[in-house]
């Protein structure tokens, strides 16, 4: 999923097991929380962009 050319540091961290083994990912609520947080940030960015965009006539 990671392109080592675009994300060399992150790729190295994943390969070094910096985020834990897959067996440790047993609680889907952690994933759901992360996705919700990401989507909230995207929503805020869109709202800010719409607010800051000059009105078109």
C-alpha distance matrix in Angstrom:
0.0 3.8 6.6 9.3 11.9 11.3 10.5 12.5 14.0 11.2 9.4 13.0 13.6 10.8 12.1 15.5 15.1 16.2 15.1 16.7 16.1 14.7 18.4 19.1 17.3 20.3 21.3 19.7 21.9 19.8 16.7 19.2 20.8 17.7 16.9 20.7 20.8 18.0 19.9 23.2 22.1 21.2 24.4 26.4 25.0 26.0 29.4 30.0 29.3 31.6 34.2 34.2 34.2 37.7 39.6 40.0 43.4
3.8 0.0 3.8 6.0 8.7 7.9 6.8 8.7 10.5 8.1 6.4 10.1 11.2 9.3 10.6 13.9 14.1 14.7 14.4 16.5 16.6 16.0 19.8 20.1 18.7 22.0 22.9 21.6 23.4 20.8 18.1 20.7 21.7 18.2 17.9 21.5 21.0 18.2 20.5 23.4 21.8 21.1 24.6 26.1 24.4 25.8 29.2 29.4 28.6 31.3 33.7 33.2 33.4 36.9 39.1 39.6 43.2
6.6 3.8 0.0 3.8 5.4 5.4 6.0 7.7 10.6 9.4 7.5 10.9 12.9 11.8 12.5 15.7 16.7 17.2 17.4 19.7 19.9 19.5 23.3 23.7 22.4 25.8 26.7 25.3 27.0 24.4 21.7 24.1 25.0 21.4 21.0 24.4 23.7 20.6 22.8 25.7 23.7 22.7 26.3 27.6 25.5 26.8 30.3 30.2 29.0 31.8 34.4 33.5 33.5 36.8 39.1 39.4 42.9
9.3 6.0 3.8 0.0 3.8 5.5 5.1 4.7 8.1 8.0 5.7 8.2 10.9 10.7 10.7 13.5 15.3 15.8 16.8 19.2 19.6 19.9 23.7 23.9 23.2 26.7 27.8 26.9 28.6 25.7 23.3 26.1 26.6 23.0 23.2 26.6 25.4 22.6 25.2 27.8 25.7 25.0 28.8 29.7 27.6 29.3 32.7 32.2 31.2 34.2 36.5 35.4 35.6 38.9 41.4 41.9 45.4
11.9 8.7 5.4 3.8 0.0 3.8 5.8 5.8 9.6 10.4 9.0 11.1 13.9 14.2 14.3 16.9 18.9 19.0 20.1 22.7 23.2 23.6 27.3 27.5 26.6 30.1 31.0 29.9 31.3 28.4 26.0 28.4 28.8 25.1 25.0 28.2 26.9 23.9 26.2 28.7 26.2 25.3 29.1 29.8 27.3 28.9 32.4 31.7 30.3 33.4 35.7 34.3 34.3 37.4 40.0 40.3 43.8
11.3 7.9 5.4 5.5 3.8 0.0 3.8 6.2 9.1 9.2 9.1 11.8 13.7 14.0 15.1 17.5 19.0 18.5 19.1 22.0 23.0 23.1 26.9 26.6 25.4 28.9 29.3 28.0 29.1 26.2 23.7 25.9 26.0 22.3 22.1 25.1 23.6 20.5 22.8 25.2 22.6 21.7 25.4 26.1 23.5 25.2 28.6 27.9 26.6 29.7 31.9 30.6 30.6 33.8 36.5 36.9 40.5
10.5 6.8 6.0 5.1 5.8 3.8 0.0 3.8 5.7 5.4 6.0 8.6 10.0 10.6 12.1 14.2 15.5 14.8 15.5 18.6 19.8 20.3 24.0 23.5 22.5 26.1 26.5 25.5 26.5 23.4 21.3 23.8 23.7 20.0 20.3 23.4 21.8 19.0 21.8 24.0 21.5 21.2 25.0 25.5 23.3 25.4 28.6 27.9 27.1 30.3 32.3 31.1 31.6 35.0 37.7 38.4 42.1
12.5 8.7 7.7 4.7 5.8 6.2 3.8 0.0 3.8 5.6 5.1 6.1 8.7 10.0 10.5 12.2 14.4 13.9 15.5 18.3 19.5 20.6 24.2 23.8 23.4 27.1 27.9 27.4 28.6 25.3 23.5 26.3 26.2 22.5 23.3 26.4 24.7 22.2 25.2 27.2 24.8 24.7 28.5 28.9 26.8 29.0 32.1 31.3 30.6 33.9 35.7 34.5 35.0 38.4 41.1 42.0 45.6
14.0 10.5 10.6 8.1 9.6 9.1 5.7 3.8 0.0 3.8 5.4 5.1 6.2 8.7 9.9 10.5 12.5 11.2 13.1 16.2 18.0 19.5 22.9 22.0 21.9 25.6 26.3 26.1 26.9 23.4 22.1 25.0 24.5 20.9 22.2 25.2 23.1 21.1 24.4 26.1 23.6 24.1 27.9 27.9 26.2 28.8 31.6 30.6 30.3 33.7 35.2 34.1 35.1 38.5 41.3 42.5 46.2
11.2 8.1 9.4 8.0 10.4 9.2 5.4 5.6 3.8 0.0 3.8 5.4 5.0 6.2 8.5 9.7 10.7 9.4 10.4 13.6 15.3 16.4 19.8 18.9 18.4 22.1 22.7 22.4 23.3 19.9 18.4 21.4 21.0 17.5 18.7 21.8 20.1 18.0 21.3 23.3 21.1 21.7 25.3 25.7 24.3 26.7 29.5 28.9 28.8 32.0 33.7 32.9 33.9 37.4 40.1 41.3 45.0
9.4 6.4 7.5 5.7 9.0 9.1 6.0 5.1 5.4 3.8 0.0 3.8 5.4 5.2 6.1 8.6 10.0 10.1 11.3 13.7 14.6 15.5 19.1 18.9 18.6 22.3 23.4 23.1 24.6 21.4 19.6 22.8 23.0 19.5 20.5 23.9 22.6 20.4 23.5 25.8 23.9 24.1 27.7 28.5 27.0 29.1 32.1 31.8 31.4 34.5 36.4 35.7 36.4 39.9 42.4 43.4 47.0
13.0 10.1 10.9 8.2 11.1 11.8 8.6 6.1 5.1 5.4 3.8 0.0 3.8 5.5 5.1 6.1 8.7 8.8 11.1 13.3 14.5 16.3 19.5 19.2 19.6 23.3 24.7 24.9 26.3 23.0 21.7 25.1 25.0 21.7 23.1 26.4 24.8 23.0 26.3 28.4 26.4 26.9 30.6 31.0 29.6 32.0 34.9 34.3 34.2 37.4 39.1 38.2 39.1 42.6 45.3 46.4 50.1
13.6 11.2 12.9 10.9 13.9 13.7 10.0 8.7 6.2 5.0 5.4 3.8 0.0 3.8 5.5 5.0 6.4 5.3 7.7 10.2 12.1 14.2 17.2 16.3 16.8 20.6 21.7 22.1 23.3 19.8 19.0 22.4 22.0 18.9 20.8 23.9 22.2 20.9 24.4 26.2 24.4 25.4 28.9 29.2 28.2 30.8 33.4 32.9 33.1 36.3 37.8 37.2 38.4 42.0 44.6 45.9 49.7
10.8 9.3 11.8 10.7 14.2 14.0 10.6 10.0 8.7 6.2 5.2 5.5 3.8 0.0 3.8 5.4 5.1 5.8 6.6 8.5 9.5 11.0 14.3 14.0 14.1 17.9 19.3 19.6 21.2 18.0 16.8 20.3 20.5 17.5 19.0 22.4 21.4 19.9 23.1 25.3 24.0 24.7 28.1 28.9 28.1 30.3 33.1 33.0 33.1 36.1 37.8 37.5 38.5 42.2 44.6 45.8 49.5
12.1 10.6 12.5 10.7 14.3 15.1 12.1 10.5 9.9 8.5 6.1 5.1 5.5 3.8 0.0 3.8 5.3 7.6 9.3 10.2 10.3 12.0 15.2 15.5 16.2 19.8 21.8 22.3 24.2 21.2 20.0 23.6 24.0 21.1 22.6 26.0 25.1 23.6 26.7 29.0 27.7 28.2 31.7 32.6 31.6 33.7 36.6 36.5 36.5 39.4 41.3 40.8 41.7 45.3 47.8 48.8 52.5
15.5 13.9 15.7 13.5 16.9 17.5 14.2 12.2 10.5 9.7 8.6 6.1 5.0 5.4 3.8 0.0 3.8 5.5 8.4 9.1 10.0 12.8 15.3 15.1 16.5 20.1 22.0 23.0 24.7 21.4 20.9 24.6 24.5 21.9 23.8 27.0 25.8 24.7 28.1 30.0 28.6 29.6 33.0 33.6 32.8 35.3 37.9 37.6 37.9 40.9 42.5 42.0 43.2 46.8 49.4 50.6 54.4
15.1 14.1 16.7 15.3 18.9 19.0 15.5 14.4 12.5 10.7 10.0 8.7 6.4 5.1 5.3 3.8 0.0 3.8 5.4 5.3 6.4 9.3 11.7 11.3 12.8 16.3 18.2 19.5 21.2 18.1 17.7 21.5 21.6 19.2 21.3 24.5 23.5 22.8 26.1 28.0 27.0 28.2 31.3 32.1 31.7 34.1 36.5 36.5 37.0 39.9 41.4 41.3 42.6 46.3 48.7 50.0 53.7
16.2 14.7 17.2 15.8 19.0 18.5 14.8 13.9 11.2 9.4 10.1 8.8 5.3 5.8 7.6 5.5 3.8 0.0 3.8 5.7 8.5 11.3 13.6 12.1 13.3 16.9 18.1 19.3 20.4 16.9 16.9 20.6 20.0 17.5 20.1 22.9 21.4 21.0 24.5 26.0 24.8 26.3 29.4 29.8 29.5 32.1 34.4 34.1 34.9 37.8 39.1 38.9 40.4 44.1 46.6 48.2 51.9
15.1 14.4 17.4 16.8 20.1 19.1 15.5 15.5 13.1 10.4 11.3 11.1 7.7 6.6 9.3 8.4 5.4 3.8 0.0 3.8 6.9 8.9 11.2 9.3 9.9 13.5 14.5 15.6 16.6 13.2 13.2 16.9 16.5 14.2 16.8 19.6 18.5 18.2 21.6 23.1 22.4 23.9 26.8 27.5 27.4 29.9 32.1 32.2 33.1 35.8 37.2 37.3 38.8 42.6 44.9 46.5 50.2
16.7 16.5 19.7 19.2 22.7 22.0 18.6 18.3 16.2 13.6 13.7 13.3 10.2 8.5 10.2 9.1 5.3 5.7 3.8 0.0 3.7 6.6 8.1 6.5 8.3 11.6 13.4 15.1 16.7 13.7 14.0 17.8 17.8 16.1 18.6 21.4 20.8 20.8 24.0 25.6 25.3 26.8 29.5 30.4 30.6 32.9 35.0 35.3 36.3 38.9 40.3 40.6 42.1 45.9 48.0 49.6 53.3
16.1 16.6 19.9 19.6 23.2 23.0 19.8 19.5 18.0 15.3 14.6 14.5 12.1 9.5 10.3 10.0 6.4 8.5 6.9 3.7 0.0 3.8 5.4 5.6 7.6 10.6 13.2 14.9 17.2 14.8 14.7 18.5 19.2 17.7 19.7 22.7 22.6 22.5 25.3 27.4 27.3 28.4 31.1 32.3 32.5 34.6 36.8 37.4 38.2 40.6 42.3 42.7 43.9 47.7 49.8 51.1 54.7
14.7 16.0 19.5 19.9 23.6 23.1 20.3 20.6 19.5 16.4 15.5 16.3 14.2 11.0 12.0 12.8 9.3 11.3 8.9 6.6 3.8 0.0 3.8 5.3 5.5 8.4 11.2 12.4 15.2 13.4 12.7 16.3 17.7 16.4 17.8 21.0 21.5 21.2 23.6 25.9 26.2 27.0 29.6 31.2 31.5 33.2 35.5 36.4 37.1 39.3 41.1 41.8 42.8 46.7 48.4 49.7 53.2
18.4 19.8 23.3 23.7 27.3 26.9 24.0 24.2 22.9 19.8 19.1 19.5 17.2 14.3 15.2 15.3 11.7 13.6 11.2 8.1 5.4 3.8 0.0 3.8 5.5 6.8 10.3 12.3 15.2 13.9 14.0 17.3 18.7 18.1 19.7 22.5 23.2 23.5 25.7 27.8 28.5 29.5 31.8 33.4 34.0 35.7 37.8 38.9 39.8 41.8 43.5 44.4 45.6 49.4 51.1 52.4 55.9
19.1 20.1 23.7 23.9 27.5 26.6 23.5 23.8 22.0 18.9 18.9 19.2 16.3 14.0 15.5 15.1 11.3 12.1 9.3 6.5 5.6 5.3 3.8 0.0 3.8 5.7 8.3 10.9 13.0 11.3 12.1 15.4 16.2 15.8 18.0 20.4 20.8 21.5 23.9 25.6 26.2 27.7 29.8 31.1 32.0 33.9 35.7 36.7 37.9 40.0 41.4 42.3 43.8 47.6 49.3 50.9 54.4
17.3 18.7 22.4 23.2 26.6 25.4 22.5 23.4 21.9 18.4 18.6 19.6 16.8 14.1 16.2 16.5 12.8 13.3 9.9 8.3 7.6 5.5 5.5 3.8 0.0 3.8 5.8 7.5 10.0 8.5 8.7 12.0 13.2 12.9 14.6 17.2 17.9 18.5 20.7 22.6 23.4 24.6 26.7 28.2 29.1 30.8 32.7 33.8 35.0 36.9 38.5 39.5 40.8 44.7 46.3 47.7 51.2
20.3 22.0 25.8 26.7 30.1 28.9 26.1 27.1 25.6 22.1 22.3 23.3 20.6 17.9 19.8 20.1 16.3 16.9 13.5 11.6 10.6 8.4 6.8 5.7 3.8 0.0 3.8 6.3 9.0 8.9 9.7 12.1 13.7 14.3 15.8 17.9 19.1 20.2 21.9 23.6 25.0 26.3 27.8 29.6 30.8 32.3 33.9 35.4 36.7 38.3 39.9 41.2 42.6 46.3 47.7 49.2 52.6
21.3 22.9 26.7 27.8 31.0 29.3 26.5 27.9 26.3 22.7 23.4 24.7 21.7 19.3 21.8 22.0 18.2 18.1 14.5 13.4 13.2 11.2 10.3 8.3 5.8 3.8 0.0 3.8 5.4 5.9 7.5 9.2 10.5 11.9 13.5 14.9 16.3 17.9 19.4 20.7 22.4 23.9 25.2 26.8 28.4 29.8 31.2 32.7 34.3 35.7 37.1 38.7 40.1 43.9 45.2 46.9 50.2
19.7 21.6 25.3 26.9 29.9 28.0 25.5 27.4 26.1 22.4 23.1 24.9 22.1 19.6 22.3 23.0 19.5 19.3 15.6 15.1 14.9 12.4 12.3 10.9 7.5 6.3 3.8 0.0 3.8 5.3 5.2 6.2 8.5 9.9 10.6 12.2 14.2 15.4 16.4 18.2 20.1 21.2 22.3 24.3 25.8 27.0 28.4 30.2 31.6 32.8 34.4 36.1 37.3 41.1 42.2 43.7 47.0
21.9 23.4 27.0 28.6 31.3 29.1 26.5 28.6 26.9 23.3 24.6 26.3 23.3 21.2 24.2 24.7 21.2 20.4 16.6 16.7 17.2 15.2 15.2 13.0 10.0 9.0 5.4 3.8 0.0 3.8 5.4 4.9 5.9 8.5 9.7 10.2 12.0 14.1 15.0 16.0 18.2 19.8 20.5 22.2 24.1 25.4 26.4 28.2 29.9 31.1 32.4 34.2 35.7 39.4 40.5 42.3 45.6
19.8 20.8 24.4 25.7 28.4 26.2 23.4 25.3 23.4 19.9 21.4 23.0 19.8 18.0 21.2 21.4 18.1 16.9 13.2 13.7 14.8 13.4 13.9 11.3 8.5 8.9 5.9 5.3 3.8 0.0 3.8 5.5 5.1 6.3 8.7 9.9 10.6 12.4 14.3 15.3 16.7 18.6 19.9 21.2 22.8 24.6 25.8 27.1 28.8 30.4 31.6 33.0 34.7 38.4 39.9 41.8 45.2
16.7 18.1 21.7 23.3 26.0 23.7 21.3 23.5 22.1 18.4 19.6 21.7 19.0 16.8 20.0 20.9 17.7 16.9 13.2 14.0 14.7 12.7 14.0 12.1 8.7 9.7 7.5 5.2 5.4 3.8 0.0 3.8 5.4 5.1 6.2 8.6 9.8 10.6 12.3 14.1 15.5 16.6 18.2 20.0 21.2 22.7 24.3 25.8 27.1 28.7 30.2 31.6 32.9 36.7 38.1 39.7 43.1
19.2 20.7 24.1 26.1 28.4 25.9 23.8 26.3 25.0 21.4 22.8 25.1 22.4 20.3 23.6 24.6 21.5 20.6 16.9 17.8 18.5 16.3 17.3 15.4 12.0 12.1 9.2 6.2 4.9 5.5 3.8 0.0 3.8 5.4 5.1 6.0 8.5 9.8 10.4 12.0 14.2 15.2 16.1 18.2 19.9 20.9 22.2 24.1 25.6 26.7 28.2 30.0 31.3 35.0 36.1 37.7 41.0
20.8 21.7 25.0 26.6 28.8 26.0 23.7 26.2 24.5 21.0 23.0 25.0 22.0 20.5 24.0 24.5 21.6 20.0 16.5 17.8 19.2 17.7 18.7 16.2 13.2 13.7 10.5 8.5 5.9 5.1 5.4 3.8 0.0 3.8 5.5 5.1 6.1 8.6 9.9 10.4 12.4 14.3 15.2 16.4 18.4 20.0 20.9 22.4 24.3 25.7 26.8 28.4 30.1 33.8 35.1 37.1 40.5
17.7 18.2 21.4 23.0 25.1 22.3 20.0 22.5 20.9 17.5 19.5 21.7 18.9 17.5 21.1 21.9 19.2 17.5 14.2 16.1 17.7 16.4 18.1 15.8 12.9 14.3 11.9 9.9 8.5 6.3 5.1 5.4 3.8 0.0 3.8 5.4 5.1 6.2 8.6 9.8 10.7 12.5 14.2 15.4 16.7 18.6 20.0 21.2 22.7 24.5 25.8 27.0 28.6 32.4 34.0 35.8 39.3
16.9 17.9 21.0 23.2 25.0 22.1 20.3 23.3 22.2 18.7 20.5 23.1 20.8 19.0 22.6 23.8 21.3 20.1 16.8 18.6 19.7 17.8 19.7 18.0 14.6 15.8 13.5 10.6 9.7 8.7 6.2 5.1 5.5 3.8 0.0 3.8 5.4 5.0 6.1 8.5 9.8 10.6 12.1 14.2 15.3 16.5 18.2 19.9 21.0 22.5 24.2 25.6 26.8 30.6 31.9 33.5 36.9
20.7 21.5 24.4 26.6 28.2 25.1 23.4 26.4 25.2 21.8 23.9 26.4 23.9 22.4 26.0 27.0 24.5 22.9 19.6 21.4 22.7 21.0 22.5 20.4 17.2 17.9 14.9 12.2 10.2 9.9 8.6 6.0 5.1 5.4 3.8 0.0 3.8 5.4 5.1 6.0 8.6 9.9 10.3 12.2 14.2 15.3 16.3 18.2 19.8 20.9 22.3 24.1 25.5 29.2 30.3 32.2 35.5
20.8 21.0 23.7 25.4 26.9 23.6 21.8 24.7 23.1 20.1 22.6 24.8 22.2 21.4 25.1 25.8 23.5 21.4 18.5 20.8 22.6 21.5 23.2 20.8 17.9 19.1 16.3 14.2 12.0 10.6 9.8 8.5 6.1 5.1 5.4 3.8 0.0 3.8 5.5 5.1 6.3 8.8 9.9 10.6 12.4 14.4 15.4 16.5 18.4 20.1 21.0 22.5 24.3 28.0 29.5 31.6 35.1
18.0 18.2 20.6 22.6 23.9 20.5 19.0 22.2 21.1 18.0 20.4 23.0 20.9 19.9 23.6 24.7 22.8 21.0 18.2 20.8 22.5 21.2 23.5 21.5 18.5 20.2 17.9 15.4 14.1 12.4 10.6 9.8 8.6 6.2 5.0 5.4 3.8 0.0 3.8 5.4 5.2 6.4 8.7 10.0 10.7 12.5 14.4 15.4 16.6 18.5 20.0 21.1 22.5 26.3 27.9 29.7 33.3
19.9 20.5 22.8 25.2 26.2 22.8 21.8 25.2 24.4 21.3 23.5 26.3 24.4 23.1 26.7 28.1 26.1 24.5 21.6 24.0 25.3 23.6 25.7 23.9 20.7 21.9 19.4 16.4 15.0 14.3 12.3 10.4 9.9 8.6 6.1 5.1 5.5 3.8 0.0 3.8 5.3 5.0 6.1 8.6 9.8 10.5 12.2 14.1 15.2 16.5 18.2 19.8 20.9 24.6 25.8 27.5 30.9
23.2 23.4 25.7 27.8 28.7 25.2 24.0 27.2 26.1 23.3 25.8 28.4 26.2 25.3 29.0 30.0 28.0 26.0 23.1 25.6 27.4 25.9 27.8 25.6 22.6 23.6 20.7 18.2 16.0 15.3 14.1 12.0 10.4 9.8 8.5 6.0 5.1 5.4 3.8 0.0 3.8 5.5 5.0 6.2 8.6 9.9 10.5 12.2 14.2 15.3 16.4 18.2 19.9 23.5 24.8 26.9 30.3
22.1 21.8 23.7 25.7 26.2 22.6 21.5 24.8 23.6 21.1 23.9 26.4 24.4 24.0 27.7 28.6 27.0 24.8 22.4 25.3 27.3 26.2 28.5 26.2 23.4 25.0 22.4 20.1 18.2 16.7 15.5 14.2 12.4 10.7 9.8 8.6 6.3 5.2 5.3 3.8 0.0 3.8 5.4 5.1 6.2 8.7 9.9 10.5 12.2 14.2 15.2 16.3 18.1 21.8 23.6 25.8 29.3
21.2 21.1 22.7 25.0 25.3 21.7 21.2 24.7 24.1 21.7 24.1 26.9 25.4 24.7 28.2 29.6 28.2 26.3 23.9 26.8 28.4 27.0 29.5 27.7 24.6 26.3 23.9 21.2 19.8 18.6 16.6 15.2 14.3 12.5 10.6 9.9 8.8 6.4 5.0 5.5 3.8 0.0 3.8 5.4 5.0 6.2 8.6 9.8 10.5 12.3 14.2 15.3 16.3 20.1 21.6 23.4 26.9
24.4 24.6 26.3 28.8 29.1 25.4 25.0 28.5 27.9 25.3 27.7 30.6 28.9 28.1 31.7 33.0 31.3 29.4 26.8 29.5 31.1 29.6 31.8 29.8 26.7 27.8 25.2 22.3 20.5 19.9 18.2 16.1 15.2 14.2 12.1 10.3 9.9 8.7 6.1 5.0 5.4 3.8 0.0 3.8 5.4 5.2 6.2 8.6 9.9 10.6 12.3 14.2 15.4 19.0 20.0 22.0 25.3
26.4 26.1 27.6 29.7 29.8 26.1 25.5 28.9 27.9 25.7 28.5 31.0 29.2 28.9 32.6 33.6 32.1 29.8 27.5 30.4 32.3 31.2 33.4 31.1 28.2 29.6 26.8 24.3 22.2 21.2 20.0 18.2 16.4 15.4 14.2 12.2 10.6 10.0 8.6 6.2 5.1 5.4 3.8 0.0 3.8 5.5 5.1 6.0 8.5 9.8 10.4 12.1 14.0 17.6 19.1 21.6 25.0
25.0 24.4 25.5 27.6 27.3 23.5 23.3 26.8 26.2 24.3 27.0 29.6 28.2 28.1 31.6 32.8 31.7 29.5 27.4 30.6 32.5 31.5 34.0 32.0 29.1 30.8 28.4 25.8 24.1 22.8 21.2 19.9 18.4 16.7 15.3 14.2 12.4 10.7 9.8 8.6 6.2 5.0 5.4 3.8 0.0 3.8 5.5 5.1 6.1 8.6 9.8 10.4 12.0 15.7 17.7 19.9 23.5
26.0 25.8 26.8 29.3 28.9 25.2 25.4 29.0 28.8 26.7 29.1 32.0 30.8 30.3 33.7 35.3 34.1 32.1 29.9 32.9 34.6 33.2 35.7 33.9 30.8 32.3 29.8 27.0 25.4 24.6 22.7 20.9 20.0 18.6 16.5 15.3 14.4 12.5 10.5 9.9 8.7 6.2 5.2 5.5 3.8 0.0 3.8 5.5 5.1 6.1 8.5 9.9 10.4 14.1 15.5 17.3 20.8
29.4 29.2 30.3 32.7 32.4 28.6 28.6 32.1 31.6 29.5 32.1 34.9 33.4 33.1 36.6 37.9 36.5 34.4 32.1 35.0 36.8 35.5 37.8 35.7 32.7 33.9 31.2 28.4 26.4 25.8 24.3 22.2 20.9 20.0 18.2 16.3 15.4 14.4 12.2 10.5 9.9 8.6 6.2 5.1 5.5 3.8 0.0 3.8 5.5 5.1 6.1 8.6 9.9 13.3 14.3 16.8 20.1
30.0 29.4 30.2 32.2 31.7 27.9 27.9 31.3 30.6 28.9 31.8 34.3 32.9 33.0 36.5 37.6 36.5 34.1 32.2 35.3 37.4 36.4 38.9 36.7 33.8 35.4 32.7 30.2 28.2 27.1 25.8 24.1 22.4 21.2 19.9 18.2 16.5 15.4 14.1 12.2 10.5 9.8 8.6 6.0 5.1 5.5 3.8 0.0 3.8 5.4 5.0 6.0 8.4 11.9 13.8 16.6 20.0
29.3 28.6 29.0 31.2 30.3 26.6 27.1 30.6 30.3 28.8 31.4 34.2 33.1 33.1 36.5 37.9 37.0 34.9 33.1 36.3 38.2 37.1 39.8 37.9 35.0 36.7 34.3 31.6 29.9 28.8 27.1 25.6 24.3 22.7 21.0 19.8 18.4 16.6 15.2 14.2 12.2 10.5 9.9 8.5 6.1 5.1 5.5 3.8 0.0 3.8 5.4 5.2 5.9 9.7 11.9 14.1 17.7
31.6 31.3 31.8 34.2 33.4 29.7 30.3 33.9 33.7 32.0 34.5 37.4 36.3 36.1 39.4 40.9 39.9 37.8 35.8 38.9 40.6 39.3 41.8 40.0 36.9 38.3 35.7 32.8 31.1 30.4 28.7 26.7 25.7 24.5 22.5 20.9 20.1 18.5 16.5 15.3 14.2 12.3 10.6 9.8 8.6 6.1 5.1 5.4 3.8 0.0 3.8 5.6 5.3 8.5 9.5 11.7 15.2
34.2 33.7 34.4 36.5 35.7 31.9 32.3 35.7 35.2 33.7 36.4 39.1 37.8 37.8 41.3 42.5 41.4 39.1 37.2 40.3 42.3 41.1 43.5 41.4 38.5 39.9 37.1 34.4 32.4 31.6 30.2 28.2 26.8 25.8 24.2 22.3 21.0 20.0 18.2 16.4 15.2 14.2 12.3 10.4 9.8 8.5 6.1 5.0 5.4 3.8 0.0 3.8 5.6 8.1 9.3 12.5 15.7
34.2 33.2 33.5 35.4 34.3 30.6 31.1 34.5 34.1 32.9 35.7 38.2 37.2 37.5 40.8 42.0 41.3 38.9 37.3 40.6 42.7 41.8 44.4 42.3 39.5 41.2 38.7 36.1 34.2 33.0 31.6 30.0 28.4 27.0 25.6 24.1 22.5 21.1 19.8 18.2 16.3 15.3 14.2 12.1 10.4 9.9 8.6 6.0 5.2 5.6 3.8 0.0 3.8 6.3 9.0 12.1 15.5
34.2 33.4 33.5 35.6 34.3 30.6 31.6 35.0 35.1 33.9 36.4 39.1 38.4 38.5 41.7 43.2 42.6 40.4 38.8 42.1 43.9 42.8 45.6 43.8 40.8 42.6 40.1 37.3 35.7 34.7 32.9 31.3 30.1 28.6 26.8 25.5 24.3 22.5 20.9 19.9 18.1 16.3 15.4 14.0 12.0 10.4 9.9 8.4 5.9 5.3 5.6 3.8 0.0 3.8 6.4 8.8 12.4
37.7 36.9 36.8 38.9 37.4 33.8 35.0 38.4 38.5 37.4 39.9 42.6 42.0 42.2 45.3 46.8 46.3 44.1 42.6 45.9 47.7 46.7 49.4 47.6 44.7 46.3 43.9 41.1 39.4 38.4 36.7 35.0 33.8 32.4 30.6 29.2 28.0 26.3 24.6 23.5 21.8 20.1 19.0 17.6 15.7 14.1 13.3 11.9 9.7 8.5 8.1 6.3 3.8 0.0 3.8 6.4 9.6
39.6 39.1 39.1 41.4 40.0 36.5 37.7 41.1 41.3 40.1 42.4 45.3 44.6 44.6 47.8 49.4 48.7 46.6 44.9 48.0 49.8 48.4 51.1 49.3 46.3 47.7 45.2 42.2 40.5 39.9 38.1 36.1 35.1 34.0 31.9 30.3 29.5 27.9 25.8 24.8 23.6 21.6 20.0 19.1 17.7 15.5 14.3 13.8 11.9 9.5 9.3 9.0 6.4 3.8 0.0 3.8 6.6
40.0 39.6 39.4 41.9 40.3 36.9 38.4 42.0 42.5 41.3 43.4 46.4 45.9 45.8 48.8 50.6 50.0 48.2 46.5 49.6 51.1 49.7 52.4 50.9 47.7 49.2 46.9 43.7 42.3 41.8 39.7 37.7 37.1 35.8 33.5 32.2 31.6 29.7 27.5 26.9 25.8 23.4 22.0 21.6 19.9 17.3 16.8 16.6 14.1 11.7 12.5 12.1 8.8 6.4 3.8 0.0 3.8
43.4 43.2 42.9 45.4 43.8 40.5 42.1 45.6 46.2 45.0 47.0 50.1 49.7 49.5 52.5 54.4 53.7 51.9 50.2 53.3 54.7 53.2 55.9 54.4 51.2 52.6 50.2 47.0 45.6 45.2 43.1 41.0 40.5 39.3 36.9 35.5 35.1 33.3 30.9 30.3 29.3 26.9 25.3 25.0 23.5 20.8 20.1 20.0 17.7 15.2 15.7 15.5 12.4 9.6 6.6 3.8 0.0
